[in-house]
Amino acid sequence: MTNPKNENELFNAQSGRVEIELCNSGMSVVVGCDEAGRGPLAGPVVAAAVTFRDCETLWKCKDSKSLSPARREALFEEIVEYLEYSVVRVESIVIDEVNIRMASLNGMSQAVAQLNRLPNIVLVDGRDRLPNWPQSRAIIKGDALVATISAASIIAKVTRDRIMREYHIEFPDYGFDQHFGYPTESHRLIIKQIGPCPIHRRSFRGVREFVETN
């Protein structure tokens, strides 16, 4: 792998097309990573990785949180058709065992490992590099600034929302199709009233109190 002389220049995400800069520096396989579901009280955290390809689909991607559900779904379908990607879900029982930070990072590492081509460099949203991937780089607000990370955020978010809608069918009392497991007032109230279900994260405040008392 080529070692850049000035790493700060290559990781200037404000440029908007950091992947092209990296490819021009000799890194032929650039991957973006993100996750969805660190904050909820229930359900998995979902991690995704997307391999860079200079195409219209990629440059249309934005941070999933800034997009309407319909736009996210449309871009999801384009990404899975035109870009190489991988997605991994880490269940609540694992989150309780290792904590949400490590579950998220390990999930992203697994997603990278499942890609057809191993990357020269992995770009990650946030402050943490990935375990077992010394060539990963953390970019604060990367989901809004780096296209491959934005694409990964869309894959992760849409996948997780679909999972939570499926869980709503299994556990209809909790409203997972509305709040997707996040700690809304209505979600907290139903946990208080009837207790947690099997997909709740028992180590999280807002759930563990009711595990201990029920």
C-alpha positions as CSV (number, residue, x, y, z in Angstrom):
1,M,0.0,0.0,0.0
2,T,1.3,3.5,-0.9
3,N,2.1,5.6,2.2
4,P,1.0,9.2,1.6
5,K,3.6,11.8,2.4
6,N,1.0,14.2,3.7
7,E,-1.8,12.3,5.3
8,N,-3.7,15.4,6.3
9,E,-4.0,16.5,2.7
10,L,-5.4,13.2,1.6
11,F,-7.9,13.1,4.4
12,N,-9.3,16.6,3.8
13,A,-12.9,15.4,3.7
14,Q,-14.1,18.9,3.1
15,S,-12.9,18.5,-0.5
16,G,-15.9,16.4,-1.1
17,R,-14.2,13.7,-3.2
18,V,-11.5,12.3,-0.9
19,E,-11.8,8.9,-2.5
20,I,-10.5,10.2,-5.8
21,E,-7.6,11.8,-4.0
22,L,-6.8,8.5,-2.4
23,C,-7.0,6.6,-5.6
24,N,-4.7,9.1,-7.3
25,S,-2.2,8.5,-4.5
26,G,-2.0,4.8,-5.4
27,M,-4.8,3.3,-3.2
28,S,-6.8,1.4,-5.7
29,V,-9.5,0.0,-3.4
30,V,-11.1,2.5,-1.1
31,V,-13.9,1.5,1.2
32,G,-16.4,3.6,3.3
33,C,-18.0,2.3,6.5
34,D,-20.8,3.3,8.8
35,E,-23.4,1.9,11.1
36,A,-27.0,2.5,12.2
37,G,-28.5,1.8,15.6
38,R,-26.0,2.8,18.3
39,G,-28.7,4.8,20.2
40,P,-31.8,2.5,20.3
41,L,-32.9,0.6,23.3
42,A,-33.8,-2.5,21.2
43,G,-32.7,-4.3,18.1
44,P,-29.4,-4.9,16.4
45,V,-26.7,-2.4,15.4
46,V,-26.2,-2.7,11.6
47,A,-22.9,-2.0,10.0
48,A,-22.2,-1.6,6.3
49,A,-19.2,-1.2,4.0
50,V,-19.2,0.2,0.4
51,T,-16.3,0.0,-2.1
52,F,-15.6,3.2,-4.0
53,R,-16.6,3.4,-7.6
54,D,-16.6,6.7,-9.5
55,C,-20.2,6.8,-10.6
56,E,-23.4,8.9,-10.5
57,T,-25.0,6.7,-7.9
58,L,-22.2,7.2,-5.4
59,W,-22.0,11.0,-5.8
60,K,-25.8,11.2,-5.1
61,C,-25.4,9.7,-1.7
62,K,-25.8,11.9,1.4
63,D,-25.9,11.2,5.1
64,S,-28.9,8.9,5.6
65,K,-30.2,11.0,8.5
66,S,-30.6,14.0,6.1
67,L,-32.7,12.0,3.6
68,S,-36.4,11.3,3.6
69,P,-37.4,7.6,4.0
70,A,-38.5,7.4,0.4
71,R,-35.2,8.9,-0.9
72,R,-33.2,6.5,1.3
73,E,-35.1,3.6,-0.1
74,A,-34.5,4.8,-3.7
75,L,-30.8,5.3,-3.1
76,F,-30.5,1.9,-1.3
77,E,-31.8,0.2,-4.4
78,E,-29.3,2.0,-6.6
79,I,-26.4,1.3,-4.3
80,V,-27.1,-2.5,-4.2
81,E,-27.3,-2.5,-8.0
82,Y,-24.3,-0.5,-8.9
83,L,-21.8,-0.7,-6.0
84,E,-20.0,-3.4,-4.1
85,Y,-21.2,-3.5,-0.6
86,S,-21.5,-5.7,2.5
87,V,-23.8,-5.5,5.5
88,V,-23.6,-7.1,9.0
89,R,-26.1,-7.1,11.9
90,V,-24.9,-7.4,15.5
91,E,-27.7,-8.6,17.8
92,S,-28.6,-7.0,21.1
93,I,-27.3,-10.0,23.1
94,V,-23.8,-9.3,21.7
95,I,-24.2,-5.6,22.3
96,D,-24.9,-6.4,26.0
97,E,-21.8,-8.6,26.1
98,V,-19.2,-6.3,24.6
99,N,-20.9,-2.8,24.7
100,I,-22.3,-0.8,21.9
101,R,-19.0,0.9,20.8
102,M,-17.2,-2.4,20.3
103,A,-20.2,-4.0,18.8
104,S,-20.4,-1.2,16.2
105,L,-16.7,-1.3,15.4
106,N,-16.5,-5.1,15.2
107,G,-19.6,-5.1,12.9
108,M,-17.9,-2.6,10.6
109,S,-14.7,-4.7,10.6
110,Q,-16.7,-7.8,9.7
111,A,-18.5,-5.9,6.9
112,V,-15.1,-4.9,5.4
113,A,-13.8,-8.5,5.7
114,Q,-16.8,-9.8,3.7
115,L,-16.2,-7.6,0.6
116,N,-14.9,-9.3,-2.5
117,R,-11.8,-7.1,-2.6
118,L,-9.8,-6.2,0.5
119,P,-9.2,-2.5,0.8
120,N,-6.1,-0.4,0.7
121,I,-7.8,1.9,3.1
122,V,-11.1,2.1,5.0
123,L,-12.8,5.4,5.8
124,V,-14.9,5.3,8.9
125,D,-17.5,7.8,10.3
126,G,-16.6,9.0,13.7
127,R,-13.5,9.1,15.9
128,D,-12.5,5.4,16.0
129,R,-10.4,3.3,13.6
130,L,-11.5,-0.2,13.1
131,P,-10.2,-3.2,15.1
132,N,-7.9,-5.4,13.0
133,W,-7.8,-2.8,10.2
134,P,-4.7,-0.6,10.8
135,Q,-5.2,1.0,7.4
136,S,-8.6,2.5,8.5
137,R,-9.0,6.2,9.1
138,A,-11.7,7.9,11.2
139,I,-13.4,11.0,9.8
140,I,-15.6,13.1,12.1
141,K,-18.9,13.8,10.3
142,G,-17.7,11.5,7.6
143,D,-21.3,10.3,6.9
144,A,-22.0,13.9,5.6
145,L,-18.7,14.6,4.0
146,V,-17.5,11.3,2.3
147,A,-19.6,9.7,-0.4
148,T,-18.6,6.0,0.4
149,I,-19.4,6.6,4.1
150,S,-22.7,8.2,3.1
151,A,-23.5,5.2,0.9
152,A,-22.7,2.8,3.8
153,S,-24.9,4.9,6.1
154,I,-27.8,4.5,3.7
155,I,-27.3,0.7,3.4
156,A,-27.1,0.4,7.2
157,K,-30.1,2.6,8.0
158,V,-32.5,1.1,5.4
159,T,-31.4,-2.5,6.4
160,R,-32.0,-1.8,10.1
161,D,-35.4,-0.1,9.5
162,R,-36.5,-3.2,7.6
163,I,-35.3,-5.4,10.4
164,M,-37.2,-3.4,13.0
165,R,-40.4,-3.5,10.9
166,E,-40.1,-7.3,10.9
167,Y,-39.7,-7.2,14.7
168,H,-42.9,-5.2,15.0
169,I,-44.8,-8.1,13.5
170,E,-43.3,-10.4,16.2
171,F,-43.6,-7.9,19.1
172,P,-46.5,-5.6,18.0
173,D,-47.0,-4.0,21.5
174,Y,-43.8,-2.0,21.3
175,G,-44.3,0.1,18.2
176,F,-41.0,-0.8,16.6
177,D,-42.4,0.2,13.2
178,Q,-42.7,3.8,14.5
179,H,-39.7,4.5,16.7
180,F,-37.4,1.6,15.4
181,G,-36.2,1.0,19.0
182,Y,-35.1,4.5,19.8
183,P,-35.8,5.9,23.3
184,T,-38.9,7.9,22.5
185,E,-41.3,8.8,25.2
186,S,-43.8,6.2,24.0
187,H,-41.2,3.5,23.8
188,R,-40.0,4.2,27.3
189,L,-43.6,4.2,28.6
190,I,-44.4,0.8,27.1
191,I,-41.2,-0.7,28.6
192,K,-42.2,0.6,32.0
193,Q,-45.7,-0.8,31.6
194,I,-45.0,-4.3,30.3
195,G,-41.3,-4.8,30.6
196,P,-38.7,-5.4,27.9
197,C,-39.0,-8.0,25.1
198,P,-36.2,-10.4,23.9
199,I,-34.6,-7.9,21.5
200,H,-34.2,-5.1,24.1
201,R,-30.6,-4.2,25.1
202,R,-30.5,-5.2,28.8
203,S,-27.4,-3.3,29.5
204,F,-28.9,0.1,28.4
205,R,-30.3,2.6,30.8
206,G,-34.1,2.6,30.3
207,V,-34.2,-1.2,30.0
208,R,-31.9,-2.6,32.7
209,E,-34.0,-1.1,35.5
210,F,-36.9,-3.1,34.4
211,V,-34.9,-6.3,33.8
212,E,-33.8,-6.1,37.5
213,T,-37.3,-5.5,38.9
214,N,-39.4,-7.9,36.8
